[in-house]
Amino acid sequence: MDAYITLQVKKFNAARGNLLLMIIISAVNLVLTAADSNLYLLFSALLPLLFVELWWGLAFGVIMAVVILLAYFACYILSGRRRVFILPALILFVIDCLVIVWAIWAFGFGATYWLDIAFHVWIMYYLVTGAIAWGRLRRLSADDFKAAEQDLIIQQSIATKIVDENGAVVERGNVPLRFDSKKGRILIQTDYQTLHISMKRSYGLTELIINGQVYDEVKGVAEGTYSLFACVRNVRISGKFNSLKFRMEIYADDVLIAKKMRFY
């Protein structure tokens, strides 16, 4: 697959990944706001929260906040099938950015707005680059798009040369990178023969862990489709996540041994 096309597919999927992250955190903030909590998570859309804050006690405010989040989520789901739906998501977020301008004008500028502005710049960057990538891929068929995604997985999965404690050059995945830090959230785990296999997420890092040692990893604030690999005791292990199908899988010697639907 052409490297230019693969790059555009990567940008488009990055836009969808950050969009999903924003939707999830916004939904959590909506619940926290409705519960009159003092907690507030960053990376959140502002308009749904304003509806709840300004119209709390009225069904209208709650309904509108939910409708907005559902509209974002519909754009995310539909853009996986018809890429043009990244544009409505961008338009919705432009409106959210304008809401920040209005809030500053109406309530005055506060120090906390710097964090909201930084977040909105972050998401706007990814949505704009994703929309541009859509424009450049308009004539790309669904099959060619999937082929480009597979190329991305292959590129990410190409073994990287590392040096073990004895100074020997080895293939990544054949030796552990480090011991498990015990921090983070287990996404999926299973046992195979004498191996305990898990995939864990923490601080923008997803790891493939076998018997308490990290063998492979992928970094990123938002997760896209990826595969992690290891070879332990002559067993080939692969942990996979398909962000479009919300599906996590673990394979041992090309046999599926664990699977899970994952939405966050």
FENBEL-V490605 format. One record per backbone hydrogen bond with DSSP energy under -0.5 kcal/mol. CO is the residue of the C=O (numbers start at 1). NH is the residue of the N-H. If there is no record, write none. Layout:
# FENBEL-V490605
co & nh
CO & NH
CO & NH
This chain:
# FENBEL-V490605
co & nh
2 & 6
3 & 7
4 & 8
5 & 9
6 & 10
7 & 11
8 & 12
9 & 13
10 & 14
11 & 15
12 & 16
13 & 17
14 & 18
15 & 19
16 & 20
17 & 21
18 & 22
19 & 23
20 & 24
21 & 25
22 & 26
23 & 27
24 & 28
25 & 29
26 & 30
27 & 31
28 & 32
29 & 33
30 & 34
31 & 35
32 & 37
33 & 36
46 & 50
47 & 51
48 & 52
49 & 53
50 & 54
51 & 55
52 & 56
55 & 58
55 & 61
58 & 61
58 & 62
59 & 63
60 & 64
61 & 65
62 & 66
63 & 67
64 & 68
65 & 69
66 & 70
67 & 71
68 & 72
69 & 73
70 & 74
71 & 75
72 & 76
73 & 77
74 & 78
75 & 79
76 & 80
77 & 80
78 & 81
78 & 82
82 & 85
83 & 86
84 & 87
85 & 89
86 & 90
87 & 91
88 & 92
89 & 93
90 & 94
91 & 95
92 & 96
93 & 97
94 & 98
95 & 99
96 & 100
97 & 101
98 & 102
99 & 103
100 & 104
101 & 105
102 & 106
103 & 107
104 & 108
110 & 113
111 & 114
112 & 115
112 & 116
113 & 117
114 & 118
115 & 119
116 & 120
117 & 121
118 & 122
119 & 123
120 & 124
121 & 125
122 & 126
123 & 127
124 & 128
125 & 129
126 & 130
127 & 131
128 & 132
129 & 133
130 & 134
131 & 135
132 & 136
133 & 137
134 & 137
135 & 138
137 & 140
141 & 145
142 & 146
143 & 147
144 & 148
145 & 149
146 & 150
147 & 151
148 & 152
149 & 153
150 & 154
151 & 155
152 & 156
153 & 157
154 & 158
155 & 158
160 & 172
162 & 170
164 & 167
168 & 164
170 & 162
171 & 174
173 & 231
175 & 173
178 & 214
185 & 201
188 & 199
190 & 197
192 & 195
195 & 192
195 & 197
196 & 211
197 & 190
198 & 209
199 & 187
199 & 188
200 & 207
201 & 185
202 & 205
204 & 220
205 & 202
206 & 218
207 & 200
207 & 209
208 & 215
208 & 216
209 & 198
210 & 213
212 & 180
213 & 210
214 & 177
214 & 178
216 & 208
218 & 206
226 & 241
228 & 239
230 & 237
232 & 235
234 & 236
235 & 232
235 & 237
236 & 253
237 & 230
238 & 251
239 & 228
240 & 249
241 & 226
241 & 243
242 & 246
242 & 247
246 & 262
247 & 242
248 & 260
249 & 240
250 & 257
250 & 258
251 & 238
252 & 255
255 & 252
258 & 250
260 & 248
